[in-house]
Amino acid sequence: MDCQIWWPAEIIGETSHVSDSRSRGIDSHVLVQFYGYYGIAWIDPAREISQLEDCFEERSSNTMDKFQDALTQALERKEYLSANRESLGSPDGLDQSYQQDQSSDK
């Protein structure tokens, strides 16, 4: 059975281009790296990305050690980027800490 779980990730790549992605079914997807285990995947940003703060209380209740480690890494990265934004005076900065609904077999 294929199950979708929420997992913290960061966008690390630009949007896929038509020439290299249409045949793989990832047109307009973005490349993300998952916190905790550092896997990467092309995902659809319109369906599978949300801000770290969206439903944080509910989503962060996952008690798996690997998930909590990944969440800690994502929060530390967000804090680091926020501090850099403030020191550079950039209101929008480069904060790209997002989450992805990661498929897992259960």
N, C-alpha and C positions, 0 to 999 in steps of 0.2 A: 504494500500500500504506500502510495506517495503522499507525504505529509509536508506542509509548508510551515516552517517556523521562522520567527523573526530573528535576525542575526546582525550585529553591528558590522558595517563595512565602510570603506572610504573609496570615493571615485578616484581612480588613478590614471585613467585614460580618457582620451577624447571620444566623441561619438564615432561609432564605426562608419566607414564609408561604403557607399553602394557597391563599388567595384570589388571590395574584398569581403563583403558580408552578406550580400543578398543570397548567395548560394548556400551559406551556412545558416540562414534564417535569423540573422542578428542585425539587420538594417536598422540604424538609428539607436542602437543599444550603446551603453557606456560600460567601460571596463572598471570593475570594482575589485578591491582586495578585502577579504574578510579578516577582521581582527581575531586573534587567538590562534588560528591555524594557518593563516596567510594564503589560503586558496584564492584563486582569482576566477572571475566569471564575467561574461558579457550579459548585461541585464537590461530590461526595458525600463527606462526611468519613469515613464508615465504610469506604470503599473506596480513597480517593485521598489521604489525608493521613497523614503520619508525622512523627515528631519529627526534628529536624535531625540528631541523633546516630545514628539508626537506619541501620545499614549505611553509615556515613559514608565509610569507607575505600574501599569498592567504588564507591559512587555518585560520590564526588568525583574519580574517576580520569578523568572526561570531560575531554579536553584542548582542547575548543573554547574560543576566547577569550571569546565571549559567555557561555558557561556559567561559566567561571572568574570572570569579572566578577560575575555574578549570585551565585555562591557566596561571594565576598568580601563583597558587600553584605549577604548573609544573616548571615554570621558577625559582621560589624561590628554589625548590628542586634541580634543575640543578645547580644553583649558589652555593648552600650549598655543593653539592658533588664535584664541581670543586674546591672550596676552600679547602676542605678536601684532595683532591688528591694532590694539590699543597703543602700543609703542610706536607703530608706524602711522597712526592717525587715520587708518583706512576703515571706514564704517562697514564695508562689505567684505574686505579681505579675501582670503583664500580658503575659508572654512568649508570643507567638503565632507564632513563626517555625516554619513548617512547610514541607513539600515537597508537591508535587503531581506526579502522573504526567501530563505535558503531552502532548497529541496533536500529532504533527507528521507531515507528509507526507514520505516518503522513498522 
